[in-house]
Amino acid sequence: MWTPVAHRKDLPEGGALLVEAGGHRIALFKRKGKLFAMRNACAHRGGPLVEGHVEDGKVTCPWHAWAFDLTSGKCAEAPFAEQPVFPVKLEGEEIFVDA
């Protein structure tokens, strides 16, 4: 179910924002004009991914440095760990997540 979670102005280029949709706490990222949405709690120990460092299309958990691909949710450090990702879209000035 598509849920409005933020306005375009709330998420500047290179930014991260914690939102909620469908009962999930979601880390929302904007990189190179694209939007990405991922469950905020790291699959390793529940670290807040919204506070992580984003580089080369991956977000690194601030607690134990596991890195997750923003598009697929796959983890380079632990191939068995996959972070849930959610479809995200921009309609007008509103950001929506399907969770």
N, C-alpha and C positions, 0 to 999 in steps of 0.2 A: 504494500500500500504506500503510495507516494505521499510523503509528509513534508510540509514546509518547515524548514529548520533554521533558516537564517536569510538575511538580505545580502545582496552582493557586496555592499559597503562594509559588512561585518567581517569579511574575509579578504584581506588584501593579498596581492601577489606575494608568495613566499610565506604566507601565514598559516596558522593552525587554529582550530576552534573546536571546543567541546560542545556537542549538541545531543539531543535525545530524539529518537524516533522508534516506533514500534516496540517500546520497552527496552531499547538498547542505548547505552552510552556510546556515542560514536565520535571518533576523531575525524574531523573534516580538514582537508589540506588543499591548498591551491598552489600548483607549480606549473610554470610556463603556460598559464592561462587555462589549465585543465584542473578539474575538481576530482578529488578522491575521498572516499569515505571508508573507514575501517573501524572495527570494534576497538574501543579505547583501551581495554585491558589486555596487556601483552599475554600471549599464550604461554609464556614461560612462568612468570610469577605475578602477573596482573599489573605490571608497571603501566603508568599513564602515557600511552603513545603520543597523545596530543602535546606532551612536553618533550618529545624526542627530537633528535636532529634528523633533518631530511636532506639527503644528497643522492644523486644518481638514481632517482626513482625509488629510493628505499627510505623508510623511517627506522631509526635505531632507537630502541627502548632506552630511556635514561637510567634504568636500574641495572641491567646486566648486559647491555650492548647487543642483544639479538636484533637483527635487521630484517624487516619485512618489506617485500615488494608492494608498492602502493596499488598496483593494478591487480595482481593475483593473490596477494596475502601470503605467498610462500616465503619461508625463512631459509636463508643461506646457511646459518649455523646449525640448524636442526631440520633437515628435510621432512621429518615426520610432523613438525609443527606448522600449522597453517592458520593464519589470522583471518577471520571472517571479514570480507569486504562487501560493500553495498553499492548498488547503482546510485548515481547522483547526477542531477541535471540542474540547469539554470533555465528558468522561464521568466523572461523580463528581468526584474530585479530580485526575484525570489529563488533561493536554493532549496531543492527538494531532495530527499533521500528515500529510497525504496527499501524499507526494513520491515 
